[in-house]
Amino acid sequence: MTSAPFAGTAHAAATLTVTSPDLVFTKGQTRIAVSTDQASVSWQAVDAQGLPVASGTATASGGTATVDLTGLDTGHYTLTATAGGTTRTADFGVLPPLAGHETADERFGVGMHFGHYNGDDNKLLRSIKLMGLGQVRADVNWSAIEKTPGVYSWETYPTDQAIPYAASLGLTTVGNSGFKNPNYDYGLTPSSTVGLDAYGKFTAAFVEKYQQHTKEVEVYNEYNSIGFNNGTCGLTADCYLQMLKATHPKVHAKVPDATVVGPALAGLNRDWLNRLYSLGGLNYLDAVSVHHYGYPKPPEEALATLPQIRADLDAAGGQDKPLWLDENGYPTHNDGVTPRVQAMYLPRAEVFAFASGVDRYYWYDVVNDGTDTNNKEHNFGLFRTPTSTVTAWQPKPSVVTQGVLTRQLAGRAFAGRDDAGAADVRSYRFGSGSDTVRTLWTTADTPRTVELSTTVPVTVTDQFGRARTYTPTGGKIQLTLDGRVLYAKGTVTNVKAVTTPVFSVQVPTFTNTAETVQATLVADRTTTGTGLPQQVTFQIDGKAFPMDAVPGQVTRKAVELPAATRSGPREVSGEVTSGTVTLARVSSPTEVQQATVVTLDPRVKTASPLATQLTVTVTNNRDRTTITPSKLEWQVNEGTAYVDLGVAAENFQVAPNSSRSFTVDVEGVKGWNRYWAASHITEDGVRTPVGTWTGWGPVQADGVSTATPLDLATQTTKNYPNGYQGDADLSGTVRPQYTATGMVFRAAVTDNAFYQPSTDPATMYAGDALRFAVTPDHPGRSKQYVEFGASLVNGVPRVHTWQPPPGQQAGTTPGATATVVRDGTVTRYTITVPWASLGLAGKPTSSIGLAAVVTDNDNDGRGRGWVEWGTGITSSLKLSSGLRAVQLTDA
């Protein structure tokens, strides 16, 4: 994150924009266009591991320059281009060419929202085709098409252009027919006879209209979810059956060979599905569809119920019914998974789904639906949205892993799983005979090695499409597996996990972006490796290291590998060769840290009067090099205005693997408010910014109340849809405190009426209640989010946890107590919660994150409202980064 700038001299920046219309290429065709007002553009490309792979200078002509990257192998890359001091970055992907049956496989699909892409639907459809997918799932908006009862305006809806164009590319669109129409049932999900009949006619009209391009339609979306279904009948399978009965016969009357799909179920709810089956629902379905996410759990865990879903369908008489998982995905928002993990999980999810009896798989969705990095719904995509400086849809690494997966499995049916002798080793077969492709990975946290038994060469392709042919020695090939899928094609008779690999690479647990990696190559020929040549070469990250692998001994060789340019997990991997023969694959993980890290920590010097400080810490993650920053600046902003700023240190040193902290007094801060704290560190003449949202909230020991409490009237945001009516409506104070065993939350809430209609603590937010969220570190540093609250439920004070810490369950908050007393127009709360129930090991010594919400229901017809301090509780996102920083203080 960058901070607000310090004062400086303004100057006109050079113009530079990445203007290529597409950023996914076929190997050998990668050329990226940029526009600039400069004479030339310098550039560098790095791979998905952050390793440089190409660089150069492109001459501009007529304001345009072309970066020639045609020599790159398949993979995912980042281009950094600089012109006249202006720098732009753009992600791009390179895929193998499509050939034969790889051009489209109907098992693979992706979700899409036609008409939502600023005229780029066709461009995205071409990218979907290039990935080798065969299916697109798109919503078909009933209310936008049938604005007048019985009249369908297809020509004004995006399907009229997109579906035929998709078909021209060989892509089949399954239309998701939904959802509501103001002409029927008052705009609610249809449940009346008239509404259901109209919905069925509309769905049939869709299939009839587009039958030359698609005959597939899905009946509603996630009917069992309040997010889509607000009908008066309810969310049950019994209600959905009425929708099927109103739709299936009408569709088949129009197009007899149509495919009617449903229920597009939210979650793998076996009871709901089995109820539908028992009612005869399969008589009105040609394919059964389910949705499930389960992030951030890995696919094998998140989708573990899928085999039973298939078994239930078969047992209900649906052996001939295809099973579709037509929504699954992993969002890359701030509290989701990283793009690297998304790319790793995508092929694992699809392979596991097919192995579980799924006939079609659709990733959700093709592109990010927005730009808010905190919003999960904005970050499910395979592509990121265009910007003013990069005008194309930028592929995430998952675009490439999807394209490689479809090329490897296209036309090959699932054939079974190999028993490798270890549960954490996955080997799933597709195809038969010499055409068999095995998908291999491990679910373990550390690499595992497998031995393939074969007498013929085997081609092994990694998740980014790079292929090597391995030659067996003594009938064996050894491959080191990690969480990324490998594809092994050829005749293999056995797959076996081994505990001691012949060849391996060892790297430090942590490395950094500034220094080469000191690695050790190992050849262990004490018990295995019979028949292997003695002279071998390790090919690691573009470097070749010859080794004399002595039979009967363990040979080690220390080497240096290139540094990665980006932080995060890195898999150091490569092959062991002898001459032109590839013998084995090796891999080992390391966590790459930024070489220099600056953190900012607010501190309360005294609680009353409030005196605040900021500790700026410089950490040197290098192993061998001391750094000598020339200046460390700091600032605190409220909005765009400076509150305070200064220089924390000049001309200091930080030794390898150590930190230096500098604490400065900050003037002008008000307790409980939100501020932007930032720093600039200057190293080797380069001034680099870092910043974070922060605050100073003095949490005193229980019984000490000298600090100013949080003011609900002036320091919160208010959400009253029908109008907030001033302090008498809702105001008061909240005072968090602490004891040796936990935290105490005291509040005095002025409210003109106390009303709690809920009889279940889990829904106490429907009435007057006090809710809190806690994260165990400064907001943004930990994704752990714990949410709890208290109210009078059935006249009894109850404390309930909605989002528990790891290892605990939602429900009554363990060890917590509460008193809730109404005193005139003031409700007084005292809530005590043990450290463990807050997800804390004990009293924290640095900032934690805290948020509070007071819900208000006066039962006067105005509806419910609330006031909120911090963000996250009232949002479905539940982000720890939205909480406010507070500090426990004895002063």
Helices and strands as residue ranges (DSSP letters): E 16-18, E 24-26, E 31-36, E 40-47, E 52-59, E 64-68, E 75-83, E 86-95, G 100-103, E 105-112, H 121-130, E 133-141, H 142-145, G 154-156, H 159-168, E 172-178, G 185-187, H 193-210, E 216-219, H 237-254, E 259-266, H 270-278, G 281-284, E 287-291, H 299-302, H 306-315, E 323-328, H 339-355, E 360-363, G 376-378, E 383-384, E 394-395, H 397-409, E 414-417, E 425-430, G 433-435, E 437-442, E 448-453, E 458-461, E 467-470, E 476-481, E 486-489, E 494-498, E 503-506, E 510-512, E 517-524, E 535-540, E 543-548, E 554-561, E 568-578, E 581-593, E 596-607, E 610-620, E 631-638, E 641-650, E 658-666, E 674-683, E 686-695, E 698-701, E 710-711, E 717-719, E 731-738, E 742-750, G 761-766, E 769-775, E 786-793, E 796-803, E 811-812, E 817-823, E 826-834, G 836-838, E 848-856, E 865-869, G 880-882, E 884-888
